[in-house]
Amino acid sequence: MYDINLKNVKKGKALFLIFFVIGLLTLIVPTALIYFQNEKIKKMDSSVISTKMDVESYLNEDGNRMYKAVYTYEVNGIEYKCDSNTSSNIQPSEKNVNIYYDSNKPELCMTEGSKNAIPFIYLFYLIPLVFILIGFFGLKNNKKRIKSIMDLNSKGKLVKNLPYRLERTGTVINNRPVLRPVVDYKLPNGSIVTLYGDGRYDFKETDEDGMVDIIIDEQNPNNYYIDFEINRLSGNREEDYYKPEVINQDDPFKTDF
């Protein structure tokens, strides 16, 4: 049995949990938009063709000229105005369109284009869904990862004080890149495999001895764990320590192990 510190791996779990929560929270926005728009549509129980279309123009923040259509429609001899909900840098057509309105309050209106744009609001679900999926599968994989590490208590071989290098994981937190230790490990059959450690979400890069320790299942080399300090609960043994290859002084082309 080994003393395995999982704090760093669990910090990764916290990151995926944040993704998941942000996804759920941002899901509220498109849901609210769709709800209120559908409630508005339910009230639009009457329709009429507009009698006139005017164009309003303005300069946006980038200094570009934008155009918005304003339609005039008539109900019971009274004229009302209905603005388009969208603006464009292209001047709109002067063609009259259907105007939907509330028969109880004719001033409450919606253009045909605004009504037909409702399905496009569903596209706003994409961003929160991406966050939710990243968070969900991240949490799932993290749980699986912790289990595989704990399985090394019964199947793993401890190797202490291995040289390593740090590589970027591609993740950046607060403008700091998350690094991971990388080790070139020699298996019993003589082949060299490159082992990539978990991202250091604690931003730790080294410890006092400047080396890393690993636990590896040599029957299944894909299951391993790299950390800066791993020890046997019963006390480390001499054979646990990595012994680098030493050049034989009598024959420089021969190495001793």
C-alpha distance (Angstrom), angle and dihedral (degrees) to the residues before:
residue distance angle dihedral
M1 . . .
Y2 3.78 . .
D3 3.77 137.9 .
I4 3.81 98.9 -116.8
N5 3.79 117.6 -177.3
L6 3.82 110.4 -152.2
K7 3.81 98.1 176.5
N8 3.79 93.1 107.6
V9 3.82 93.5 48.9
K10 3.80 90.1 48.5
K11 3.80 89.9 53.0
G12 3.80 86.1 62.2
K13 3.81 87.6 53.5
A14 3.81 89.3 56.1
L15 3.82 90.1 54.0
F16 3.81 92.5 54.2
L17 3.80 90.1 45.7
I18 3.81 88.6 56.8
F19 3.82 89.7 52.1
F20 3.80 90.0 50.7
V21 3.82 94.5 48.6
I22 3.84 92.9 45.8
G23 3.80 88.6 51.4
L24 3.81 91.9 52.2
L25 3.80 92.6 47.0
T26 3.81 95.1 48.1
L27 3.80 88.4 48.3
I28 3.80 86.3 71.8
V29 3.83 92.8 67.6
P30 3.84 100.6 61.9
T31 3.80 90.3 36.5
A32 3.82 90.7 55.6
L33 3.82 92.1 45.1
I34 3.80 92.3 51.6
Y35 3.81 92.8 45.2
F36 3.81 95.5 51.1
Q37 3.79 93.0 42.2
N38 3.80 91.5 51.2
E39 3.81 90.4 47.9
K40 3.79 88.5 51.2
I41 3.81 91.9 49.5
K42 3.81 90.9 52.0
K43 3.81 88.8 60.7
M44 3.80 92.7 50.8
D45 3.81 94.3 88.2
S46 3.81 97.0 151.3
S47 3.78 136.9 49.2
V48 3.76 139.3 -164.8
I49 3.82 137.5 175.5
S50 3.79 113.3 -103.3
T51 3.81 116.1 -111.9
K52 3.80 98.1 -151.4
M53 3.78 140.8 10.2
D54 3.80 124.7 -149.1
V55 3.78 127.3 -174.8
E56 3.79 123.7 -134.8
S57 3.80 118.2 -163.7
Y58 3.79 134.5 -167.6
L59 3.79 141.5 160.6
N60 3.79 116.6 -102.7
E61 3.83 126.3 -145.4
D62 3.82 90.8 -82.2
G63 3.79 92.1 52.3
N64 3.79 94.2 -108.0
R65 3.80 120.4 141.9
M66 3.82 111.0 -113.8
Y67 3.79 128.5 -167.9
K68 3.81 132.0 -151.6
A69 3.79 128.3 -173.7
V70 3.82 119.6 -129.3
Y71 3.79 115.1 -167.5
T72 3.79 127.8 -157.5
Y73 3.81 117.8 -147.8
E74 3.77 133.7 174.1
V75 3.81 129.7 -135.4
N76 3.84 121.0 178.4
G77 3.79 90.7 -15.6
I78 3.81 94.1 -53.0
E79 3.82 121.7 114.4
Y80 3.81 122.1 -134.6
K81 3.79 134.4 -178.2
C82 3.80 124.9 -129.9
D83 3.81 120.4 -170.4
S84 3.77 124.0 -150.4
N85 3.81 110.7 -117.0
T86 3.79 92.5 -136.3
S87 3.79 136.5 61.0
S88 3.80 129.7 -154.4
N89 3.77 139.4 -172.4
I90 3.82 86.7 -126.9
Q91 3.78 117.6 80.5
P92 3.84 108.4 -113.8
S93 3.78 124.7 -119.2
E94 3.81 116.2 -94.9
K95 3.80 90.7 -132.9
N96 3.80 115.3 129.0
V97 3.80 116.6 -117.3
N98 3.80 140.6 -166.2
I99 3.78 114.1 -78.8
Y100 3.81 117.8 -158.4
Y101 3.79 117.2 -154.6
D102 3.79 144.3 170.5
S103 3.82 108.5 -101.3
N104 3.80 89.9 -149.2
K105 3.80 92.6 49.8
P106 3.83 108.0 22.3
E107 3.81 91.3 -175.7
L108 3.83 88.4 69.8
C109 3.78 103.5 85.6
M110 3.77 146.8 155.8
T111 3.78 130.0 -161.2
E112 3.78 121.9 -125.2
G113 3.81 90.0 -112.7
S114 3.81 92.4 53.3
K115 3.80 91.5 50.0
N116 3.80 92.8 49.0
A117 3.83 91.0 48.4
I118 3.83 92.7 66.8
P119 3.86 94.5 93.7
F120 3.81 90.1 56.1
I121 3.82 90.0 63.0
Y122 3.81 86.7 71.4
L123 3.82 87.3 70.3
F124 3.82 86.9 71.5
Y125 3.80 86.8 70.2
L126 3.81 90.1 70.2
I127 3.82 97.1 76.7
P128 3.84 97.3 49.5
L129 3.81 90.5 42.1
V130 3.81 90.3 54.8
F131 3.83 89.8 51.9
I132 3.80 91.7 46.9
L133 3.82 93.0 49.4
I134 3.82 92.7 47.3
G135 3.80 89.7 49.1
F136 3.81 95.1 44.1
F137 3.79 97.3 48.7
G138 3.82 90.9 39.0
L139 3.81 90.7 55.7
K140 3.80 91.2 44.3
N141 3.81 93.0 50.4
N142 3.80 91.1 44.3
K143 3.81 91.0 55.2
K144 3.80 89.7 48.1
R145 3.81 90.1 47.7
I146 3.82 93.1 52.7
K147 3.81 90.4 50.4
S148 3.82 92.0 50.7
I149 3.82 90.4 50.0
M150 3.79 91.9 50.7
D151 3.83 89.6 49.4
L152 3.81 87.0 63.3
N153 3.81 87.8 72.0
S154 3.79 88.1 78.2
K155 3.82 101.7 26.4
G156 3.78 106.0 29.5
K157 3.78 133.5 100.9
L158 3.80 117.4 -143.3
V159 3.80 118.0 -133.3
K160 3.80 116.0 178.9
N161 3.80 133.9 -160.3
L162 3.79 101.1 18.1
P163 3.81 121.0 167.8
Y164 3.80 113.6 -115.6
R165 3.77 144.7 172.7
L166 3.79 131.8 -141.5
E167 3.79 124.1 -120.6
R168 3.80 132.1 -178.5
T169 3.80 117.8 -102.7
G170 3.82 94.0 -157.6
T171 3.81 92.1 -113.0
V172 3.81 119.4 116.3
I173 3.82 123.9 -166.8
N174 3.81 120.0 -173.2
N175 3.81 89.5 -13.7
R176 3.83 90.6 -55.3
P177 3.81 118.2 117.2
V178 3.80 115.5 -128.0
L179 3.82 108.9 -126.0
R180 3.79 131.3 -162.5
P181 3.80 131.3 -156.1
V182 3.79 115.8 -114.8
V183 3.81 124.1 -160.2
D184 3.81 132.1 -171.7
Y185 3.80 103.4 -142.0
K186 3.79 129.0 -168.7
L187 3.80 114.0 -139.7
P188 3.85 122.5 -148.4
N189 3.84 89.7 -100.3
G190 3.82 89.6 59.9
S191 3.80 97.5 -108.6
I192 3.79 119.4 131.8
V193 3.79 118.8 -131.8
T194 3.78 127.8 -174.0
L195 3.79 112.7 -129.4
Y196 3.80 118.8 -158.2
G197 3.79 114.9 -155.9
D198 3.78 127.2 -146.7
G199 3.79 117.7 -80.2
R200 3.80 111.3 -88.2
Y201 3.80 99.8 -121.3
D202 3.81 86.9 170.9
F203 3.85 87.4 59.6
K204 3.79 90.8 -128.5
E205 3.81 111.4 155.5
T206 3.81 104.3 174.8
D207 3.79 145.3 -9.1
E208 3.79 136.4 -144.7
D209 3.82 97.9 -68.0
G210 3.82 93.2 41.9
M211 3.81 91.1 -132.3
V212 3.80 137.0 100.4
D213 3.79 131.8 -128.6
I214 3.78 125.3 -142.3
I215 3.77 138.7 -165.5
I216 3.79 112.3 -154.9
D217 3.78 136.5 176.4
E218 3.81 99.2 -137.5
Q219 3.81 90.4 -165.9
N220 3.80 87.4 58.2
P221 3.83 105.9 24.4
N222 3.80 90.9 -177.4
N223 3.79 88.0 74.4
Y224 3.80 110.9 72.7
Y225 3.77 141.4 121.0
I226 3.80 128.1 -143.6
D227 3.79 122.6 -160.7
F228 3.78 138.2 150.0
E229 3.79 93.9 -111.2
I230 3.81 127.8 23.5
N231 3.79 121.6 157.2
R232 3.78 140.0 176.8
L233 3.77 113.0 -105.0
S234 3.79 88.2 -136.9
G235 3.81 93.4 49.5
N236 3.79 130.4 -80.7
R237 3.79 120.9 -81.2
E238 3.78 128.6 -139.4
E239 3.81 91.7 -114.6
D240 3.81 89.7 57.9
Y241 3.79 91.3 72.9
Y242 3.78 120.6 91.5
K243 3.81 113.4 -114.3
P244 3.81 112.7 -159.2
E245 3.78 119.4 -140.5
V246 3.81 111.4 -90.1
I247 3.80 122.2 -147.9
N248 3.82 111.4 -120.2
Q249 3.82 106.7 -121.6
D250 3.83 93.2 -148.8
D251 3.78 93.7 50.4
P252 3.80 113.5 22.6
F253 3.81 90.6 -167.2
K254 3.79 92.0 59.2
T255 3.80 122.6 76.4
D256 3.78 130.0 -157.8
F257 3.79 122.6 -144.7
